[in-house]
Amino acid sequence: MEGFFPVYRGLQRPLTYKGFKGRFIYWGVGILLLSLVTGALTMALINMYLGAVIMLMMIIGGLFYIGKCQKRGLHNKTRSNGIFLQTNHLSKINLYGKTKRI
């Protein structure tokens, strides 16, 4: 009884659903829920059409933001430009084996 499901997780691969991978699936669900709540509150308190526009703008903007973040990779990476020099601590290594004389 094998069925086809759109959610797939292979060996050593992140969870994938409709182009979203790993933690970005949860980000997408969070943005959808947040935009629905915000849109519903705006519809109830201010104006129905304004609430619909705000809801659609939040969903579209959020999904574009997730797509942009997903291009950088699944994990947070700092991309620093420049040349970084590591200091040399070899002079301290020679002191560890020696004993002090009084």
Backbone torsions as a table, in degrees:
resi	resn	phi	psi	omega
1	MET	NA	73.0	178.7
2	GLU	-97.4	128.3	177.9
3	GLY	-116.6	162.2	178.9
4	PHE	-99.1	125.9	178.2
5	PHE	-123.9	140.5	-178.1
6	PRO	-72.5	-11.1	177.6
7	VAL	-91.9	124.8	-176.1
8	TYR	-132.3	134.6	174.1
9	ARG	-136.9	107.9	178.7
10	GLY	-87.3	-173.1	179.2
11	LEU	-70.5	127.4	178.2
12	GLN	56.5	33.5	178.2
13	ARG	-126.4	149.1	178.9
14	PRO	-73.7	159.2	176.2
15	LEU	-61.9	134.7	-176.9
16	THR	-128.1	133.2	177.3
17	TYR	-146.1	112.8	177.3
18	LYS	50.3	44.4	176.5
19	GLY	91.7	-14.2	177.8
20	PHE	-94.8	140.4	-176.4
21	LYS	-120.3	143.4	170.5
22	GLY	52.9	-122.5	-174.6
23	ARG	-69.6	-18.3	-179.7
24	PHE	-71.6	-20.1	172.8
25	ILE	-63.7	-45.5	-179.7
26	TYR	-68.1	-36.3	176.0
27	TRP	-61.4	-42.8	179.5
28	GLY	-63.2	-43.6	177.7
29	VAL	-63.4	-40.8	178.4
30	GLY	-63.8	-41.3	179.0
31	ILE	-67.3	-39.8	177.7
32	LEU	-62.6	-45.2	179.8
33	LEU	-65.9	-43.1	179.7
34	LEU	-63.1	-41.3	-179.8
35	SER	-69.8	-35.7	177.0
36	LEU	-65.2	-43.2	179.2
37	VAL	-65.9	-45.2	179.8
38	THR	-63.9	-42.8	178.0
39	GLY	-63.9	-40.8	179.7
40	ALA	-66.3	-40.9	177.5
41	LEU	-65.0	-40.3	178.5
42	THR	-67.0	-39.0	177.6
43	MET	-63.6	-39.5	-177.2
44	ALA	-75.2	-36.4	-172.1
45	LEU	-94.6	-35.7	-172.2
46	ILE	-112.1	-72.8	-174.2
47	ASN	-156.7	142.5	-177.7
48	MET	-65.8	-42.8	-177.3
49	TYR	-71.8	-38.4	176.5
50	LEU	-63.6	-40.0	177.3
51	GLY	-62.8	-40.1	178.7
52	ALA	-66.2	-41.2	179.3
53	VAL	-65.6	-44.3	179.1
54	ILE	-62.6	-42.0	179.7
55	MET	-62.5	-46.5	179.8
56	LEU	-65.4	-40.6	179.2
57	MET	-64.8	-39.2	178.5
58	MET	-66.7	-40.4	179.7
59	ILE	-66.3	-48.5	-178.3
60	ILE	-64.9	-46.4	179.3
61	GLY	-63.4	-40.4	179.5
62	GLY	-65.4	-41.7	179.9
63	LEU	-69.3	-35.6	174.3
64	PHE	-66.0	-38.6	177.6
65	TYR	-63.5	-42.2	178.4
66	ILE	-64.3	-40.9	177.3
67	GLY	-61.6	-39.5	178.3
68	LYS	-67.0	-42.8	179.1
69	CYS	-67.3	-34.4	-177.7
70	GLN	-69.3	-27.6	178.4
71	LYS	-65.8	-27.7	-179.9
72	ARG	-76.8	-15.3	177.5
73	GLY	122.3	169.4	-174.8
74	LEU	-77.4	-25.2	-178.3
75	HIS	-113.5	151.8	178.7
76	ASN	-69.0	125.7	179.6
77	LYS	-127.4	136.0	174.7
78	THR	-94.2	128.7	179.5
79	ARG	-110.3	94.3	-177.9
80	SER	-95.4	132.7	176.5
81	ASN	-99.2	139.9	177.6
82	GLY	132.2	-177.6	179.7
83	ILE	-112.3	127.5	-178.2
84	PHE	-117.4	127.3	-179.4
85	LEU	-103.7	131.0	176.7
86	GLN	-91.5	135.3	179.9
87	THR	-76.6	152.3	-177.5
88	ASN	-95.2	125.1	179.9
89	HIS	-113.5	26.4	-176.4
90	LEU	-70.9	-24.8	-179.9
91	SER	-68.3	-26.9	178.0
92	LYS	-75.8	-25.9	-178.2
93	ILE	-66.1	-36.6	-177.9
94	ASN	-67.6	-23.4	-178.7
95	LEU	-78.0	-19.3	-175.1
96	TYR	-70.5	-33.6	-177.2
97	GLY	-84.8	-14.1	-175.2
98	LYS	-91.6	147.9	175.4
99	THR	-103.8	151.0	180.0
100	LYS	-83.8	140.8	177.1
101	ARG	-104.9	138.1	180.0
102	ILE	-98.9	NA	NA
